[in-house]
Structure formats: structure tokens, C-alpha cells
Amino acid sequence: MPDGSFAPRTAVILEPELGGHQHEWLEHLVAWSRTVAHTHVVWLVVAPQIHRDLAALVPADLRRSVRVLAMHPRLQRLCSHRSLVVSAFARWWVMRRFLALTGAEVGQFMSLDHLTLPLALGLRAHGRRLTGILFRPSVHYQALGSGPPSLGERIRDLRKEVLYRRMLRHRDLAMVLTLDPYFVGHATRHYFGGDKVRAVADPVNPALDAAPQAPLIPRVPPRRVVLVLFGFLTERKGVLNLLDALRLLMPETARRIAVILAGRVDGAIRDALTARRERLSAENSMAWLHVEDRWLATEEIAALVEQSDVVLAPYQRFVGSSGVLLWAARAGKCVLAQEYGLVGRLVADHRLGLAVDTSDVRTLARALTTIAHQGPQSFIDPRAASAFAAAHSARSFATSVYASVFGGVGAEAPSVH
């Protein structure tokens, strides 16, 4: 690790993506920038589409210290290219360019996963110090109890293993933050330079004081367990497997539950989802189902989670963390999630709900039956869930990021059992 005496005065933080976690994280960094703004200068280099809104969030008295710069649209498109190789080298070039333009002494990549190849090749950025956040390490998943990987997963993890080993040897890479606290020990034990890896808590959205005035969903039949799956509704999120599992429920179980799918439906599965809904209706299933096919505001998601009994995360061997766990934990709601990888381990270690093999439709149906008959509260420890949510605050996240950029000790890392 770099010694504590290194304290750069200026830094570039690069994030070309438009939405999702990244946009929210940039807002957190602006909200907590006062902690470093009086002694350092932060240049936030972002997509032109969000530049104006993000810049408006910077307090007037901090605008000399927190400066928001817009990338050229062509560069932003290259940085978000479907080809990971193209996006990797585009982000590398953009970081070099803005480090030179601003004279900053350190560069922070908000999504370091895209930069593993240039770093593994030893490419430098004018000799500046570099840091970043690693979203999706998966090379340690078998040690987490995820079972034997598929052939595709073996190839994926072999590629990551090679890149991580070489990346962590990069002389300019000062620190790597990771959303996976279990990867920290793996990196320390297996990689030269693994002590550069530190955990950072994926931040939960701040609590909201007001719910939307109009109800989001129709009235749910009484005495039913309400299960909610929200976000961008894709096949990888387990939407189709969930509907297939509903068909397998016995009538006495089906009449106990109500399922809400809330979020924009991916066009790639729209026809398949419609066909499954029609089949459920034709079979006179006793399960109650509602699909809200549109983007939801943050306030609407908060209200929806509060109205629910169970938050669904039946992902299909998804790699990385999920903000869904944080939404559920903050509201004290049980989750039904995949047992694979980081998501499954967090659910088990923090007693957030029930984790099963959601890629198997019959297993998922049995889990729905168990929750419907035993009750959601049988599977969640409210105190443990509350502590888990509290450890993932926006302030903790921003403090850790700024500590990685400017040196010093960051906020306390999330615990690993």
C-alpha cells in the first residue's frame, strides 16, 4: 500500500456511464465532497448527458474545489462501447487526457473492471497514481460455497485470474476498492500486490420521507404474501424462471401469494413474458400477478418495498453485489435470492432471507412454497439486516473513495463472517 504521507492535491474521477449505480455514486461523492474540498481539488469527468444535473448539485461555495467536466459525446460512446477491449482502451486514453489537462496527481476509475486489460499490460498514465473500484471479482466464488463452475465460468475466471495477477503488479496502481469483502482475503493470500485491495460498502439509497401520492399497484387480494421483483426486468434477473415456478405451485400455495413485477421489461424477453402470463391465466392459476412495465422513480421503489413482504432477487448466477439486498434490509423485508456468489453469501451471513438455486425452477417453486406457508419473517433476522444496511451508508462509501484517492484511513470496511 502507499504510505500515509502521500497526499495528492488534485484528482480526476472518471465515470462515462449514464445510469445505474454509477450515477448514484457520483451524487454521493458530490454530497460528501465537503470532507476533502477545503484541502483538495476533485475533477469529476462524466457523460455529457448528466453533466448539467450533476454540476447543479455542487454547493456554490465548493465549486472551486469540486469541478464537473463533460466528456465529448464521441469519447463517451467509445468508453461505453459493447466491445470490452474498445471501452477499456478508450477509458484509459480519456483518463490520460484529463490527467494531463488538469494536472491532477491521481486518477480514479469508478469501474475498474473495464481497465484490467490496460493495467495488466502495464500501460501507464503519465506516471500518475491510479485507483479504482472493482465491481465483479468472481475468481473466489467456489471458496464461497457456490459449487462447481460451468465451463464458461471456468474460462471467465481463468481470464480474470491472469488479469488480476498482472494488474496488481502495476507500479502506479495504488489501491483497489472492491464491493466484494470476501475478495479482499483471497487477493491478499493469492496475489503479489494483493494488499492493495480494500473493501468498500455498496451504498444504500438514503431514506425517503415521503411516498408517492398515487398508489403504484392495484389493490392486492387480502391475506396474501406480497412478493416484489423490481428493476430492469431481464432474463438474467430470473423473471422467466419465476413465472415458470408459479405454474408449479399447488393451488393452496398459489392462493397465498401475490407477485408484482415492477420495472421496464427488456425487449428481448417481452414476448416470452407475455406468453407465460397468458398461460398462467389460461390454467386458472390461483397466484395473483401484476406487471408494472415502466421505469420507476426512487420514491416509487421505496413505497413498493414498504408494501411488500418479500423482495425477490432470483438472479441466474449473477456476479457481483445487488442494491436489491440493501433496499430489502433497510426496510426489514425478507429476500428470496440466488445462492450463487456474493449475493448468496451475503444473504446467508447477514441472515437477510432465503438463498436457493434459483436457476432450477422446481427449487424456486419449493422456496416460494416454504415462504408462503412458514411466513417471510421466519427467514430474516431484523437486527442483522438493520446492521447490514447501516454499514452501507452513502457517507461510508464516499469517505472510503476519497481516502483511496487522497490517502489516509477510510471508513470502516464492511464485516466478513
N, C-alpha and C positions, 0 to 999 in steps of 0.2 A: 504494500500500500504506500502511497505517497506520504511523506512525513507531514506532521501537522503544521509545520511552519509555512508551507506553500499556501499563499492566499492571493489568487489572481484578482485583479481589479475589474476585469470585464469578461463577459461570457456570451457566446451565441448559443441559443437553444433552438434547435431545428425541428419543425413538425409540419410536413407538407400535407398531411391527411385532413379531411374536412370535418368528419363527424366521429361518432362513437366515443370511445374512451379518450382519444387524443384531444378532442376539442374540450371536453370536460376538464382534462388535466391542465390544459393551458389556462383555463379560467381559474383553477385552483392556484396555479403559480402566480397569476396576477393578484388574486385576492390576498395572498400571503407574502407578496413581494416586499412589504414594508420591513420585514425582518432582515433584509440584506440591502435594501435600496440606499441606505444612507452611507454605505461604505463601498458598494459595488455597482456596476452598470450591467444590466441584463438586456440583451438584444433578442427578442422573440421573432424568429423568422418563420412566417406562416403562409398558408394558402391565401391568395388574393381574395377569395370568396368570403373569408371570415375576418379579414384584416380590420375592416372598419368597426365591426361589433366588438372585437377583442380590444382594440385600441381604446374604445369608449369606456371600457371597464377600468382603465388605469386611472387612479386618482390624480387630480390636477397637480398636486404637489410632488408627485413621483415621476412625472413624465420626462424628466431629465435622466432619471435612473432606470426606468423601465420603458424600453422603446420597442414598438411593434413594427416590423418591416414586412412588406408583402413581396412574395416571390413573383417572378414573371410567370404568367399563366402557362407558357410553354414549358418552363422548368418544373412547375408543379405537376403538369401532366406526365413528364418523364419520371419524376420521383414517385408517382403513383401508378406507373406502368404495370401491366399484367405480368410481364417478364420480370422475375425477381432479380435477374442479372442486370437488366436495364435500370430498374429502380435503385438497385444497390449502388451502381457507379454514378448514377445521376445524383443521388443524395450525397455521395462522397464529394463530387465536384462542387455541388452547391455549398456544402459546409466549408470547403477550402476557399471558395469565392468570398463568402461572407466573413470568414475569419480574416481574410486579407483586407476586405473593405472596411471593417470595423476596428481592426487592430486588436480584436479580442484575444485573450490568452488561453481560453479553454472553449471547447465545443462540446455541447451536449446533444446527443441524438435521443429523441423521445421514444424511438422504436429501433433499438439496436439490432433486432433480428434481421433487419434489412441490410445491415452493414457487416455481417460476419465474413462475407467473402472478401471485400476490400481489406478489412483488418487482417484476415488470415494471410493475405498476400503481402502484408507488411507495408501497404501504401500509407503514406504519411500526409499530414495536413499542416504543412509549413512548420513542423516540429511542435505544434501546439498540443497541450494536454487534451485528452478526449475522455468523455464519459458517456453513459447511455443506459437505457432501461431495456432489459431482455424480457420479452413477453412470454415466450413459449418454449422454454427448455423441456425436453421430453426424454433425454438420454437416461434418466434415472427412474423412469416410471415403473420398471419391473421391480425395483427395490421398494417402491411404494406399495406393492401388492397388486399391481394391475394385471398380473398374469402374463403368459407368453405373448409377445407381439406378433402381429401378422408379418408376412414377408415385406409388404410395403412399409410398415412401421420400422422394421429392422433396417431397411435401406435408408429411410429418412433419418433414423437416429445415428447410423454409421456416418452419414454425411455431416450431421451436426457435431458428432464427436470429433471428427477431423478438424472442422472449422473452429470449434471452441478451443481445442488444444493450441492451435496456431494463433488464434485471435488473442488469447490471454497472454501470450508471449510478446505481443506488440509493445514496443517500448513507450509509446505515447498514450496507451490506454491506461488511465489512472484508476478508474473504478467502474464496475458494472453493477447496476442495481437490477434485481430480479423480483418479479411478482410471486415467484415460487420459493417460499422459505426453505423447502426441502432440498432445493438445488444447491444451496449455499454449502452444506456439508459435503455433498457429492463433489462439487468443484474443488473444495479445499483438499479432499482426500485424493483426487484423481488427476488434477491438472497443475502443472507448473504455472504459477501466477494465479492459481485458484483463490488465493486470499484477497484478490481484488473484488471478489463477488460479495455483495451485501444484499440483504432482503429489504424490500420496500413494500409497504402495505398499499394494496389497491384501494383507492379512496371510495368510500360510500358517498352517495349524494347527500347533501345536507337535509336536515328535517324540514318539512314544509308546514307552514302554519295553516294553510287553507286548502281545502279540497275544491275541485271544480263544482260549480253550481248545478250543472245538468248531470243527471246520472249517466254513467258510462254504458251500463248494460241494462237490458230488460229485467224485470223482477224475476228472481230465481225462485223456483218452487221451494216451499218450506221443507225444513228438516233434511236438507242435503248438505254434504260436504262439498264446498266450492273449491275447485282446483283451477289455477290460473297459469297459463303459459303466455308470456309477453315478450315483445321484442320483434326483430325481423324474423318472420316465420319461414324457415328454410328446412330442407330435408335433414340437414346436419343437426338442427335443433331437436330432431325427433318428432316432428309434427305428424308425419305419416305413420310412424310406428305407434304413436299414441292413439290415433284413430283406429288402427288395426287392433290394438289392445282392447279398446272399448267394445268391439264386436265380440270379444271372447268372454266378456263378463256375464256371470249368471244374472237373471232378472232381479233377484233380491239384492244384488250388489249394485247393479246399474241404477236402480231407483233410489239409491242412497247418495249418488254423486251428481254434481253439475260441473261441466268443464267449459272454461272460457279461453278461447284463443284470441289474443289481442295484439295486433301489430300488422304491419304491411305484409301480405303474403307474397313470397318470392314467386315471380312469374314462372319459374321452372317447375314448380310443383302445384300451380293453381288448378290445373285440370285434374291432377291426381287427388288433390284435397277435395275438390267438388264431387268427384266420383265416390269417394269414401263417405262424404256426408250424405249423399243420396242413398248409398247402400245402407247406412245406419238407419236412415229414416224408413226405407222400404222394409227393413227387417223388424220394424217396430221396436227398436231398442228402447229400453226404459231410461237410458242415460240422457241427460239434458245437455245440449251442446249449443254454444253461441260463438260465432266468429265475428270479430270486430276488425275488418280488413282496412286498416288505415294507420298512419303514423300517430302515435300517442304523445301528448305533451307530458313533461315530467310530473306535473301535478296530477294528471290523469292516472299515470302509473302508480303514483303514491296512493291514490284513492282506491285503485283496483286491488293493490296488495292488501290494503287495510280491510277491504270487503271479503277477501279470500280466507280460506282455511289452510290451503296448501299451495305453495309455489312450485311449479313444475320446471325441471331442468333435465328432461330425458335425452340429453345430448348423445350423439353417436360417436363415441371415442374421441371426444373433443380434447384438444391440447390447450392448456393454459388455465387461467382463472376465469371466473364469471362474476360480473356485478350482480347477477340474479341472487347469488348467495347472500350478498350484503343487503340487498333490498329486503329479503326474507328475514334475515337475522335481526335487522333493525326493527322490523315490525313484529318480531316474535312469532313468525309463521314457519311451520314445518316445510321442508323442501323434500321433493322426490326427485333424485338426481342420478346421473350415471355414477357407477363405482370406479370408473376408469380414471387414472391420472390424478392431477391436482384437485379437481373438483371433488372426486370421490373421497380422497384423503382428508380434505378439509371438512366435509360433511361428517365423516366418522370421528375425526379427532376433536372437533368442536361440538359434536352432538347436535347438528343442525337439522337432522331429519333422517330419511331413509335413502341409502345408496344401493342400487342394484344394477344388474347388467341390462341396461335399457335398450341395447341393440337386439335383445331377444324379446319378441312380442309376448310370448307366454309368461316370461319372467316379469315383464312390465305389468301384465294383467294381474298376476298374483300380487304384486306390490300395491296396485290400486285397490284390490280386494281387501288386503290387510289393513290399509289405511282407512278404508270405508267402514270396516267393522270394528277395528280397535280404537279408532279415533286418532287424528293428527297429533294431539298432544302427547301421545304415548311415545313419540319418536323424536321429540325435541326437548333439550334442556334449556329453558328460557334464560337462566343466568349465564350459561356458557355462550349461548347465542348473542346475548347482550354484550358480553365482554368481547366477543369476536368482532362485532360491529364497532364497538368503541375504539378498538385498536386500529381500525381502518378509517381514520378521520382524514379529511382534506388537509388539515393543518399538519398532521404527521407526514403525509405524503409530500407536501411542498417543502417542509423542513428537511426531509431526507434528500430530496432532489437538490436543493440549494447547498446542503452540506457536501454532497458528492461533487458538486461543481466548484465550490469555493473552499473546500477543505473544512476541517473541524469535525465534530461529532454530530451525527444526525440524530433524528428522533429514534426512540426505541423501536427495534425491529419486531415484527410480528413473531409470536412464540411458535415453537415447533415442539410437539409432544413426541 
